[in-house]
Amino acid sequence: MILNVLKVFGLASFAFFLAFFSAPVLTHYLYKHKMWKKKARNEALGGGETPIFNNLHKEKEVGTPRMGGILIWASAIIVTLIFFLISKFFPSDVSQKLNFFSRSQTWLPLFTLVFASIVGLFDDILQIYGKGKYVAGGVSLAKRIAIVILLGFAGALWFYYKLGIHSIDIPFLGEINLGLFFVPVFVIVMLAMFSGGVIDGIDGLAGGIFAAIFSAYGGIAFFQNQIDLAAFCGIIVGGILAFLWFNIPPARFYMGETGILGLTTSLTVVAFLTKAVIVLPLIAFPLFAASGSVIIQLISKKFFHKKVFLVAPIHHHFEALGWPSYKVAMRFWVISAVFAVLGMVIALAGK
């Protein structure tokens, strides 16, 4: 038990300090090479201008670097490699225990995190230089959706054939075997989490929310004795908290697609590995609320020719009402923490 606690919390702390002390190097590079958007967003997802959004964020979008999410996934890779290599070159009971790189628990979430983050990095670079056809540059929405679908399909097949997992747990009711339906369900959930990436947009908002989400799934994994997976969640939380230190108002950099895409897709994998995907809407409630508000706004504008929210996603609506951005972020942190704990309790109590 002591080694398990050390493995999860010790590695999380190690990831935090690694990312924290690496941040000034990344920040210097991003500012030196002006890695920010050269033009602000001026077109809504469903078409039309965005005057309210522009008044709230125009100055911040241009002049603040993207790609801060590199801190999160790069620190995860480095921590994984360090303890994997230590276990190989200096084998002992302790070093073997601290190595959390395992086929059944962490291969897939780590691969998903890295692959999706690299795709997001490419998208960030396109946005920085105004390349591509999407709003203010970047990979088109259709292409990003296609990439997520392919990644989700590959992940679902790995679960089904390699890990032999094709069921989910319904709290208090038991396990339900989905059979081949597991594959489309997995892809749909990954698409839903991808759409929740719109939560990024206010200094400190996404970092605090994702820290709460991955902490909750780390807790679920720990109490299910999936210690390697809990350690993976721990190093993600450590990297996020280091990122958040520099992202709170006024942000030194933004997470960017390289952070959001990696976190949302790997979160899907973690949810299925813990068989706690049913409580995902609770644990990740702010993500679903943000994407849901965008869908509601688009439907209302298209069919009723009026807006439900002043601005979508919903966190910008509260900004438009006059809430300071830091107040929006911190209140969403509180909501995220409450729902994350609630979802974790239901998942564990319902076993």
C-alpha positions in Angstrom: 0.0 0.0 0.0 2.8 2.4 0.9 4.5 1.8 -2.5 1.2 2.2 -4.3 0.6 5.6 -2.6 4.2 6.6 -3.4 3.7 5.4 -7.0 0.6 7.5 -7.6 1.3 10.7 -5.5 5.1 10.6 -5.8 5.1 10.3 -9.5 2.4 13.0 -9.7 4.6 15.3 -7.7 7.6 14.5 -9.8 5.6 15.3 -13.0 4.5 18.6 -11.5 8.1 19.8 -10.6 9.4 18.5 -14.0 6.8 20.5 -15.9 7.0 23.5 -13.5 10.8 24.0 -14.0 10.5 23.3 -17.7 7.8 26.0 -18.2 10.2 29.0 -18.4 12.2 27.3 -21.2 9.0 26.6 -23.1 7.7 30.1 -22.4 10.9 31.7 -23.7 10.7 29.8 -26.9 7.1 30.5 -27.5 7.5 34.3 -27.0 10.8 34.5 -28.9 9.2 32.9 -32.0 5.8 34.7 -31.5 3.8 31.5 -31.4 0.4 33.1 -31.2 -2.4 33.7 -33.6 -1.7 36.4 -36.1 -5.4 37.1 -36.5 -8.2 36.8 -34.1 -11.3 34.7 -34.6 -14.1 36.7 -36.3 -16.5 34.1 -37.5 -18.7 31.8 -35.5 -18.8 28.0 -36.0 -22.2 28.2 -37.6 -21.3 31.3 -39.7 -21.8 35.0 -38.9 -19.7 37.5 -37.0 -18.7 37.3 -33.3 -18.7 40.9 -32.0 -19.3 40.0 -28.4 -16.6 37.4 -28.3 -14.2 39.8 -30.1 -14.8 42.5 -27.5 -14.0 40.0 -24.7 -11.0 38.2 -26.2 -9.6 39.9 -29.3 -6.6 41.5 -27.5 -5.8 38.3 -25.6 -6.0 35.9 -28.6 -3.3 37.9 -30.5 -0.2 38.2 -28.4 -0.5 35.2 -26.0 1.3 32.0 -27.2 -0.5 28.7 -27.8 0.9 25.2 -27.3 1.2 25.4 -23.5 -0.3 21.9 -23.5 3.1 20.6 -24.5 4.1 20.8 -20.8 1.4 18.3 -19.9 2.1 15.5 -22.5 5.8 16.0 -22.7 6.2 15.7 -18.9 4.0 12.5 -19.1 6.3 11.0 -21.7 9.5 11.9 -19.8 8.3 10.6 -16.5 7.2 7.4 -18.2 10.5 6.9 -19.9 12.6 7.7 -16.8 10.9 5.1 -14.6 10.7 2.5 -17.4 14.4 2.8 -18.0 15.3 2.8 -14.3 13.3 -0.5 -14.0 15.3 -2.0 -16.9 18.8 -0.9 -16.0 18.5 -0.9 -12.2 16.0 -3.7 -11.5 14.8 -4.0 -8.0 11.4 -4.5 -6.2 11.0 -0.7 -5.9 12.0 0.2 -9.4 9.8 -2.5 -10.9 6.9 -1.2 -8.8 7.4 2.4 -9.8 7.4 1.5 -13.5 3.7 2.0 -14.5 4.2 1.4 -18.2 2.0 -1.7 -18.7 0.2 -3.3 -21.6 -3.1 -3.7 -19.9 -3.4 -0.3 -18.3 -1.2 2.4 -19.7 0.0 1.6 -23.2 -3.2 2.7 -24.9 -3.9 5.9 -22.9 -0.3 7.0 -23.3 -0.3 6.3 -27.0 -3.6 8.1 -27.4 -2.3 11.1 -25.5 0.8 11.4 -27.5 -0.7 10.8 -31.0 -3.6 13.2 -30.4 -1.4 15.8 -28.9 0.9 15.7 -31.9 -2.1 16.2 -34.2 -3.2 19.1 -32.0 0.3 20.5 -32.2 0.1 20.5 -36.0 -3.3 22.2 -35.8 -1.8 24.9 -33.4 1.0 25.6 -35.8 -1.4 26.1 -38.7 -3.5 28.4 -36.6 -0.4 30.4 -35.5 0.5 31.1 -39.1 -3.1 31.5 -40.3 -2.9 28.5 -42.6 -5.8 26.2 -43.3 -9.5 26.8 -43.9 -10.9 26.7 -40.4 -12.1 30.0 -39.0 -8.8 31.7 -38.1 -6.6 28.9 -39.6 -6.0 25.3 -38.6 -7.2 21.8 -39.6 -10.8 21.9 -40.7 -13.5 20.7 -38.3 -14.4 17.8 -40.7 -10.8 16.6 -40.8 -10.4 16.8 -37.0 -13.6 14.8 -36.5 -12.3 12.2 -39.0 -9.1 11.9 -37.1 -10.9 11.5 -33.8 -13.2 8.8 -35.4 -10.2 6.9 -36.7 -8.4 7.1 -33.4 -11.5 6.0 -31.5 -12.0 3.1 -33.9 -8.4 2.0 -33.4 -8.8 2.3 -29.6 -12.0 0.4 -29.6 -10.5 -2.5 -31.6 -7.5 -2.6 -29.1 -10.0 -2.9 -26.2 -12.0 -5.5 -27.9 -9.4 -7.8 -29.4 -6.2 -7.1 -27.4 -7.5 -6.4 -23.9 -10.7 -8.5 -24.2 -12.8 -5.6 -22.8 -16.2 -5.1 -24.4 -18.4 -4.3 -21.4 -19.2 -1.3 -19.2 -20.4 -1.1 -15.6 -23.8 0.4 -14.7 -23.5 1.6 -11.1 -25.7 -0.5 -8.7 -26.9 -2.7 -11.6 -23.8 -4.5 -12.7 -21.8 -5.1 -15.9 -23.3 -5.0 -19.3 -21.7 -6.8 -22.2 -22.0 -4.7 -25.3 -20.4 -7.2 -27.7 -19.5 -5.6 -31.0 -21.6 -2.5 -30.1 -18.7 -1.6 -27.8 -16.9 -0.3 -30.9 -19.4 2.4 -32.0 -20.1 3.3 -28.4 -16.4 3.9 -27.8 -16.2 6.1 -30.9 -19.3 8.1 -30.0 -18.0 8.8 -26.5 -14.6 9.9 -27.9 -16.4 12.3 -30.2 -18.5 13.6 -27.3 -15.3 14.3 -25.3 -13.6 15.9 -28.3 -16.6 18.3 -28.6 -16.1 19.1 -24.9 -12.7 20.7 -25.9 -14.6 24.0 -26.4 -14.2 24.4 -22.6 -10.8 26.1 -23.3 -11.1 29.8 -23.8 -10.6 31.6 -20.4 -7.4 31.8 -18.5 -7.1 28.9 -16.0 -10.5 27.4 -16.9 -9.6 24.2 -18.7 -6.6 23.4 -16.5 -8.6 23.4 -13.3 -11.4 21.4 -14.8 -9.2 18.7 -16.3 -7.2 18.4 -13.1 -10.5 17.6 -11.2 -11.6 15.1 -13.9 -8.3 13.2 -14.1 -8.1 13.2 -10.2 -11.5 11.6 -10.0 -10.6 8.8 -12.5 -7.2 8.4 -10.8 -9.2 7.8 -7.5 -11.5 5.3 -9.2 -8.5 3.4 -10.7 -6.7 3.4 -7.4 -9.6 1.9 -5.5 -10.1 -0.7 -8.2 -6.4 -1.7 -7.8 -5.5 -0.4 -11.3 -2.4 1.2 -9.8 -0.6 1.8 -13.1 -3.6 3.6 -14.5 -3.9 5.6 -11.3 -0.3 6.6 -11.7 -0.9 7.7 -15.3 -3.8 9.9 -14.2 -1.5 11.2 -11.4 1.3 12.4 -13.7 -1.4 14.0 -16.0 -2.7 15.9 -13.0 0.8 16.9 -12.0 1.5 18.3 -15.5 -1.8 20.1 -15.6 -1.2 21.8 -12.3 2.2 23.0 -13.4 0.5 24.3 -16.6 -2.2 25.9 -14.5 0.4 27.8 -12.4 1.4 29.7 -15.6 -2.1 29.8 -17.1 -4.0 31.5 -14.3 -4.8 35.2 -15.1 -3.0 36.8 -16.8 -2.1 33.6 -18.7 1.5 33.3 -19.9 0.3 30.8 -22.6 -2.8 28.9 -23.6 -3.2 25.1 -23.7 -4.0 25.0 -27.4 -5.2 22.0 -29.4 -2.1 20.1 -28.5 -3.3 20.0 -24.9 -7.1 19.8 -25.4 -7.1 17.1 -28.1 -4.6 14.9 -26.1 -6.5 15.2 -22.9 -10.0 14.7 -24.2 -9.1 11.6 -26.2 -7.0 10.0 -23.5 -9.7 10.7 -21.0 -12.1 8.6 -23.1 -9.6 5.7 -22.9 -9.2 6.1 -19.1 -13.0 6.1 -18.7 -13.4 2.8 -20.5 -10.4 1.2 -18.9 -12.0 1.8 -15.5 -15.3 0.7 -16.8 -16.7 4.0 -15.4 -17.8 5.5 -18.6 -21.4 5.8 -17.4 -20.4 8.4 -14.8 -18.3 10.4 -17.4 -21.1 12.9 -18.0 -21.0 13.7 -14.2 -17.2 13.6 -13.7 -16.7 15.7 -16.9 -19.9 17.7 -16.5 -18.4 21.1 -17.5 -17.2 19.6 -20.8 -20.7 18.3 -21.6 -22.2 21.6 -20.5 -19.9 23.6 -22.8 -20.4 21.4 -25.9 -24.2 21.2 -25.2 -24.5 24.9 -25.0 -22.8 25.2 -28.5 -25.2 22.6 -29.9 -28.3 24.4 -28.4 -27.0 27.7 -29.8 -26.5 26.4 -33.3 -29.9 24.7 -33.4 -31.7 27.7 -32.0 -30.0 30.1 -34.5 -30.7 27.8 -37.5 -34.3 26.9 -36.8 -35.6 29.7 -34.6 -33.3 32.5 -35.8 -32.4 33.6 -32.3 -29.8 33.0 -29.7 -30.3 31.2 -26.4 -26.9 32.4 -25.0 -25.3 35.8 -25.5 -22.2 33.8 -26.5 -21.5 30.1 -26.7 -19.9 28.1 -25.2 -21.7 28.8 -21.9 -18.6 30.1 -20.0 -18.4 33.0 -22.5 -22.1 33.7 -21.8 -21.3 34.5 -18.2 -18.5 36.7 -19.3 -20.9 38.6 -21.6 -23.2 39.0 -18.6 -20.4 41.0 -16.9 -18.7 38.3 -14.7 -15.0 38.8 -14.5 -13.2 36.0 -16.3 -11.4 34.8 -13.1 -14.8 34.5 -11.4 -16.1 32.4 -14.2 -13.0 30.1 -14.1 -13.1 29.7 -10.4 -16.8 29.0 -10.2 -16.4 26.4 -12.9 -13.6 24.9 -10.9 -15.9 24.5 -7.9 -18.7 23.0 -10.1 -16.1 20.6 -11.7 -14.8 19.4 -8.3 -18.2 18.8 -6.9 -19.4 16.8 -9.9 -16.1 14.9 -10.2 -16.4 13.8 -6.5 -20.0 12.9 -7.0 -19.3 10.8 -10.1 -16.4 9.1 -8.3 -18.5 8.2 -5.3 -21.3 6.8 -7.5 -18.8 4.7 -9.6 -17.2 3.2 -6.5 -20.3 2.8 -4.4 -22.2 1.2 -7.2 -19.7 -1.7 -7.6 
